[in-house]
Amino acid sequence: MRFLNCAFILSTVSIAGILFSSPSWAAQKNKSNAAQEKKDDARVNDAKQDVNEAQKKIQGDLKEIKAAEVEERKSFEGMAAAKKAMDDTSKALENWISKNLRIPEAIEEQRSLQTAYDEATKPLIAAMKTNPKFMPLVERAANADKLLKSLPTNPELDEATRRQQHSAATKELADLRVTVSSHLDSLSELKYPKEKLVAAQTKLAELRLQLKKQLEMHPDLIAAEKKWNQSKESHGKDSQRVATLKRKATSNQSKLITEKSQLAKATMQDKQNDNKNNNSNKNKNKNKKKN
């Protein structure tokens, strides 16, 4: 009986060895492994090609950005030159028109009349300070001025209180100036100097209005402004192009990272399949030696 069992076991092992070492089975296994290897190689090659294409796109993006930045710098320099030309033109025309309108003389006349008026008011203001009618106003003005000077260095006040007191003191001084001005305007000795000063101020304001209108309508300044506006528009387009190209490069950089990740996965899968096939071949050779 023992002899029969041994014979059966040997026979089974022999049959298994024949089946798994038969040329037909080995050929099919080799064919399957070759197909898998071919598939893995194709996947790796495709991934490498995708990485190469993504890298070429980024290289192209960098070249485009560099060229666009050169154009942007040129247009910026052109814009700056156009702005300077416009300012120079405006200044030259303003001086020329001012001379023709005799604005410098009008300015000097106003300055002289203002000085004369200020000199005329000095003794009158001094008299107000000793007039019992105005002494309360003088005291209020002195207190408001003293408060304004002490606010920045007063450690007992918080910021909200400091702002509130500053606003109140400033308003107090403004109201007092209006009172003093009204009193001075009511004095007959200042009527004529004030009328001359107001007339000079009105004349100067009218001349400056004429200057503004003639300057705005001058063809040289209009042409310079047009050139400046065109250069601003051109620089804006160049700046926008640089920004667009940089966004494109960022997108392609993200794609490259994805492609590199796919290549790494494909390479790892190929290596795993190669190891699996190698181990299978080793086991097959061991079985052959046993048989």
Secondary structure, 3 states (H helix, E strand, C coil): CHHHHHHHHHHHHHHHHHHHCCHHHHHHHHHHHHHHHHHHHHHHHHHHHHHHHHHHHHHHHHHHHHHHHHHHHHHHHHHHHHHHHHHHHHHHHHHHHHHHHCHHHHHHHHHHHHHHHHHHHHHHHHHHHHCCCCHHHHHHHHHHHHHHHHHHHCCCCCHHHHHHHHHHHHHHHHHHHHHHHHHHHCCHHHHHHHHHHHHHHHHHHHHHHHHHHHHHHCHHHHHHHHHHHHHHHHHHHHHHHHHHHHHHHHHHHHHHHHHHHHHHHHHHHHHHHHHHHHHHHHHHHHHHHHC
